Amino acid sequence: MLRDLKARRPEIVTAHLTVPAAMHDRIRRLPNGDSPWTDGCDERHFGGSELRAIQAHGGREWSPHLADVTPERVAEARSLGLAVGVWGVSQPADIAAMAVLGVDALTVSGPAWAVEG
């Protein structure tokens, strides 16, 4: 989908959403081990790095679940020229922690609590 959209409308900014490491065992695989969902953007083909796979796939943003964000992974994303947009943010402390890491975007659940006094 991302590759097709980029070919048709290159001006549209897209992001490569990744699932938490704890969910990797739930990814459906073909007999050869690839997933039909990844369109070749598979870490197994890039030294085990999701981020290198995203870069090779033409990605501009890595969108991980909050549970997968570490200073090291943010630094790796930056070194590859990727923006970082975190999803799964559900607590004010999450916003503060991501601000310290300097992520580019957040997908926040329950925005009413985020603006409460």
C-alpha positions as semicolon CSV with decimal commas, in nm:
position;residue;x (nm);y (nm);z (nm)
1;M;0,000;0,000;0,000
2;L;0,271;0,250;0,097
3;R;0,476;0,184;-0,215
4;D;0,168;0,217;-0,439
5;L;0,060;0,540;-0,271
6;K;0,410;0,687;-0,299
7;A;0,416;0,606;-0,673
8;R;0,076;0,770;-0,729
9;R;0,101;1,063;-0,486
10;P;0,462;1,121;-0,379
11;E;0,369;1,442;-0,196
12;I;0,165;1,253;0,064
13;V;0,368;1,187;0,377
14;T;0,335;0,829;0,500
15;A;0,472;0,634;0,795
16;H;0,574;0,274;0,846
17;L;0,378;0,152;1,148
18;T;0,542;-0,131;1,341
19;V;0,388;-0,362;1,599
20;P;0,538;-0,411;1,945
21;A;0,807;-0,676;1,971
22;A;0,575;-0,872;2,203
23;M;0,335;-0,916;1,908
24;H;0,590;-1,035;1,648
25;D;0,492;-1,398;1,705
26;R;0,138;-1,310;1,588
27;I;0,252;-1,190;1,243
28;R;0,119;-1,422;0,975
29;R;0,401;-1,565;0,763
30;L;0,411;-1,730;0,422
31;P;0,593;-2,064;0,385
32;N;0,915;-1,878;0,294
33;G;0,896;-1,677;0,620
34;D;0,793;-1,346;0,462
35;S;0,476;-1,168;0,567
36;P;0,227;-1,062;0,299
37;W;0,174;-0,740;0,496
38;T;0,530;-0,612;0,471
39;D;0,583;-0,581;0,093
40;G;0,945;-0,684;0,139
41;C;0,997;-0,445;0,431
42;D;1,114;-0,726;0,657
43;E;1,387;-0,688;0,915
44;R;1,511;-1,041;0,840
45;H;1,646;-0,910;0,509
46;F;1,823;-0,611;0,672
47;G;2,040;-0,755;0,947
48;G;1,748;-0,778;1,191
49;S;1,683;-0,402;1,182
50;E;1,325;-0,287;1,130
51;L;1,461;0,062;1,081
52;R;1,701;-0,036;0,802
53;A;1,415;-0,223;0,636
54;I;1,196;0,088;0,652
55;Q;1,472;0,305;0,506
56;A;1,534;0,055;0,223
57;H;1,160;0,050;0,153
58;G;1,170;0,426;0,096
59;G;1,020;0,511;0,433
60;R;1,050;0,855;0,586
61;E;0,893;0,787;0,926
62;W;0,906;0,498;1,170
63;S;0,589;0,473;1,379
64;P;0,651;0,233;1,666
65;H;0,433;0,145;1,962
66;L;0,540;0,323;2,279
67;A;0,670;-0,007;2,422
68;D;0,935;-0,029;2,146
69;V;1,078;0,320;2,186
70;T;1,422;0,342;2,342
71;P;1,690;0,611;2,321
72;E;1,901;0,369;2,114
73;R;1,626;0,300;1,862
74;V;1,542;0,671;1,829
75;A;1,912;0,737;1,768
76;E;1,924;0,461;1,504
77;A;1,616;0,606;1,332
78;R;1,777;0,950;1,329
79;S;2,103;0,809;1,189
80;L;1,902;0,661;0,901
81;G;1,719;0,988;0,835
82;L;1,384;0,864;0,967
83;A;1,135;1,073;1,162
84;V;0,980;0,902;1,466
85;G;0,603;0,911;1,530
86;V;0,499;0,709;1,836
87;W;0,157;0,545;1,881
88;G;0,001;0,392;2,193
89;V;0,055;0,700;2,407
90;S;-0,203;0,693;2,685
91;Q;-0,060;0,871;2,989
92;P;0,075;1,222;3,052
93;A;0,404;1,063;3,163
94;D;0,431;0,903;2,817
95;I;0,416;1,246;2,654
96;A;0,687;1,375;2,885
97;A;0,913;1,076;2,820
98;M;0,872;1,104;2,443
99;A;0,942;1,479;2,459
100;V;1,272;1,404;2,634
101;L;1,361;1,165;2,350
102;G;1,267;1,430;2,093
103;V;1,023;1,223;1,889
104;D;0,852;1,404;1,602
105;A;0,489;1,304;1,651
106;L;0,257;1,127;1,895
107;T;-0,070;0,946;1,844
108;V;-0,251;1,005;2,172
109;S;-0,544;0,808;2,312
110;G;-0,779;1,003;2,538
111;P;-0,679;1,363;2,462
112;A;-0,912;1,500;2,733
113;W;-0,670;1,386;3,005
114;A;-0,377;1,542;2,819
115;V;-0,514;1,894;2,860
116;E;-0,653;1,863;3,212
117;G;-0,498;2,098;3,468
